[in-house]
């Protein structure tokens, strides 16, 4: 992968990280506001509990994506970005465009999902 692609990927990853961090902040604020609009009845409490659970799950997915992005940024710094960590072949550029924090090529990712890491 050439230096321009590394630079472009780095910018894209940093933008994704910033957007996810902002989403997490907004979700956290929304979670704090749930149930703060008066005296809740049993239906309100169930609704609030459900939505907090959804927001917490969403938040965990976001945290994992940030961890994946951070690993990809480290791989850019070390010159390993775009190389499958399993087979050590270059990951298809289309895959890297769609999922710039990919660590596996499609074939190895399929194997990892089938048999575990």
Secondary structure, DSSP 4 states (H G I P E B T S, - for coil): --HHHHHHHHHHHHHHHHHHHHHHHHHHHHHHHTT-SS---HHHHHHHHHHHHHHHHHHHHHHHHHHHHHHHHHHHHHT-TTB-TTT-PBPPHHHHHH-TT--S-HHHHHHHHHH--
